[in-house]
Amino acid sequence: MSRNVSSMSVVVVGRVAASVVLCATLLAGCARFDESTSSPYTPEPTVHGAEIEPSEPNQPFESPSRPTGPCADPDPAVAATCLETTGGLVAAGGNVLVAERRTGRILTIVQGQQVMVVAELDVDGSADGGLSDIAVSPTYREDGLLYAYITTATDNRVVRLADDGPPKAILTGIPKGPSGNRGAIDFVSPDTMLVLTGDAGNPDAAASTESLAGKLLRVDSPVPGRAAPPEVAVSGIGTAGDVCVGGKDRIWITDRSGAQDRLRRVAGDGTIDTAWTWPDRPGVAGCAATTNGVAISLTHAKALAFVVADQKTHAVTTAPTLRAQDEYGQLGGATADAEGGIWVATVNKTDGSPGPFDDRVVYFQNSPDAAEES
């Protein structure tokens, strides 16, 4: 059932650190940034829990006191179980924030502790819409700001969540359709956000310079009511997968077109390279930049793909290798932590055949030769 964003409620606790670099520029797009769209929503926030600090770095995920009961997955790599349909993830140290797409909840997973609800937004979770992705402010330890890509009753949009007030709009007016509503966000500098939008079920809109659908957008100064109009970095996005940043020349985007699934790279000068395509369409979804390339969640192929890129040219010349195929079912969101590990979230509830512990968050300890594993 559709729920209007005007009745949105939110709570935010915790601190997570994020640091990324880069930008890409091209044509200007159109959107609404008036004060009315950035005015506070009602009702006011409701606090669900105490503030949580991230755990120390260099600690791989281990749950020293695994929960018991019907949702106790015996697999030690599984960090959380029995979640609703998931969206994107954000990791820092040993912790991770995960979105539930249909419920609009943001959850925190801490080593050795139960999953906690830290925020809840009112979203339209029908079709493929809802709470698609989340990001943390590059200065999150100081300001506690979260950002979310959501579907409302009327559009897709990016909002900012603070722990001292309701969410406020950053970018509105992204077209909403019967499909193609998924989007993704990530910071490339303290003052620049990248927003990946789906085509809203209309490939013509993705190719049009008059629409925000099917684009990779750059938004400078993402402050409610003061954000600059977005600039289009890439057009022709189909079903949006993810955007993940690994450095100056390593912005990766994934999407699915009618003919193939794609991995593309945005260089520091704004040029776009198609790094790899999958004509068999395995369902590319979330991505996480690694030291030697990028890891990609595959929904239909039910695996985590590792793509190795040349360290100097960033070219991809060898086929991706698969990890954990058919072990956890369909994979959706993905993110990397500071130790090189990869967190992924399953999306098995979307096809009507979840297992007893779905949906789950799984942690993969990475290594320089991880891409060679199968």
Buried (B, 14 or more C-beta within 10 A) or exposed (E): EEBEBEEBBBBBBBBBBBEBBBBBEBEBBEBBBEEEBBBEBEEEBEEBEEEBEBBEEEEBBEBEEEBEEEBEBEEEBBBBBBBBBBBBBBBBBBBBBBBBBBBBBBBBBBBEBEBBBBBBBBBBBBBBBBBBBBBBBBBBBEEBBBBBBBBBBBBBBBBBBBBEBBBBBBBBBBBBBEBBBBBBBBBBBEBBBBBBBBBBBBBEBBBBEEBBBBBBBBBBEBBBBEBBBBBBBBBBBBBBBBBBBBEEBBBBBBBBBEEBBBBBBBBBEBEBBEBBBBEEBBBBBBBBBBEBBBBBBBBBBBBBBBBBBEEEEBEBEEEBBBBBEEEBBBBBBBBBBBBBBBBBBBBBBBEEEBBEBBBBBBBBEBEEEBBEBE
